[in-house]
Amino acid sequence: MALELYLDLFSQPCRSVYIFAKKNNISFDFKKLSLLDGQQYGEDFGKISLIRKVPALRDGDFCLAESVAIMLYLAEKFKTPDFWYPADLRQRARVNEYLSWQHTAIRMHGSKIFWLRVRSPSLICVGAVRLVMSYLSSLPFIGLLAQRESCSEPLSAWRDRVQEAVGKELFDEAHQYILGAQESVKSMDSSKMQVYKPKILRLFM
Ligand SMILES: N[C@@H](CCC(=O)N[C@@H](CS)C(=O)NCC(=O)O)C(=O)O
């Protein structure tokens, strides 16, 4: 049975797993799970992931959640080149340091930006958006983003470095869905999205 990855490329942790697996020529069955259609709440997916989030992996009778755990599993199982997850104790510790840090320091704010960018009136009322905006502008990371003059250069330089390391084709393929997210959200069935309301509000309040 081929290794399965349950992914929705709208999701940043899914894109990292996807790029990691593709870049390392790890063959897998791409099991598309549409978050906007609420497929994570389906009975079948509940058997794959107790936490009902993507990414998720199934390798035979073994299921795994959490992007970092999945990438480390793949790195060890497929013995990816050493630079991905170095054997050297201190270099590995440096990778672990970043992997531990990114969840709360970058990822969390990325989710907020995503929901703000795709916000739809059916999801968040105008008052909540105003509150969110004033809250976000007080965060250093978002503050940096807002000051485009001073930060757009390092951010785009960082993005370009990642794109170069990953390869433009794979980078663009992995990001095409998120770049079209504002359009996709307009055409979605808003009744399916009601379940997201409390999750979105929890992110901001
Ligand atoms: N810490 C987890 C985060 C996974 C996560 O939050 N996935 C989101 C998409 S980015 C999800 O599946 N959300 C579905 C839901 O909350 O219903 C990881 O790194 O894999």
PDBQT file of the ligand as one rigid body, heavy atoms in Angstrom, charges set to zero:
ROOT
HETATM    1  N1  LIG A 301       0.253  22.027  14.138  1.00  0.00    +0.000 N 
HETATM    2  C1  LIG A 301      -0.420  21.429  13.034  1.00  0.00    +0.000 C 
HETATM    3  C2  LIG A 301      -1.454  22.384  12.489  1.00  0.00    +0.000 C 
HETATM    4  C3  LIG A 301      -2.413  21.704  11.555  1.00  0.00    +0.000 C 
HETATM    5  C4  LIG A 301      -3.568  22.644  11.215  1.00  0.00    +0.000 C 
HETATM    6  O1  LIG A 301      -3.908  23.561  11.992  1.00  0.00    +0.000 OA
HETATM    7  N2  LIG A 301      -4.217  22.371  10.083  1.00  0.00    +0.000 N 
HETATM    8  C5  LIG A 301      -5.338  23.186   9.688  1.00  0.00    +0.000 C 
HETATM    9  C6  LIG A 301      -5.107  23.736   8.293  1.00  0.00    +0.000 C 
HETATM   10  S1  LIG A 301      -3.729  24.823   8.298  1.00  0.00    +0.000 SA
HETATM   11  C7  LIG A 301      -6.585  22.324   9.644  1.00  0.00    +0.000 C 
HETATM   12  O2  LIG A 301      -6.566  21.196   9.221  1.00  0.00    +0.000 OA
HETATM   13  N3  LIG A 301      -7.691  22.879  10.115  1.00  0.00    +0.000 N 
HETATM   14  C8  LIG A 301      -8.957  22.233  10.081  1.00  0.00    +0.000 C 
HETATM   15  C9  LIG A 301      -9.845  22.627  11.219  1.00  0.00    +0.000 C 
HETATM   16  O3  LIG A 301      -9.372  23.327  12.135  1.00  0.00    +0.000 OA
HETATM   17  O4  LIG A 301     -11.007  22.256  11.170  1.00  0.00    +0.000 OA
HETATM   18  C10 LIG A 301       0.599  21.046  11.930  1.00  0.00    +0.000 C 
HETATM   19  O5  LIG A 301       1.670  21.672  11.884  1.00  0.00    +0.000 OA
HETATM   20  O6  LIG A 301       0.310  20.120  11.177  1.00  0.00    +0.000 OA
ENDROOT
TORSDOF 0
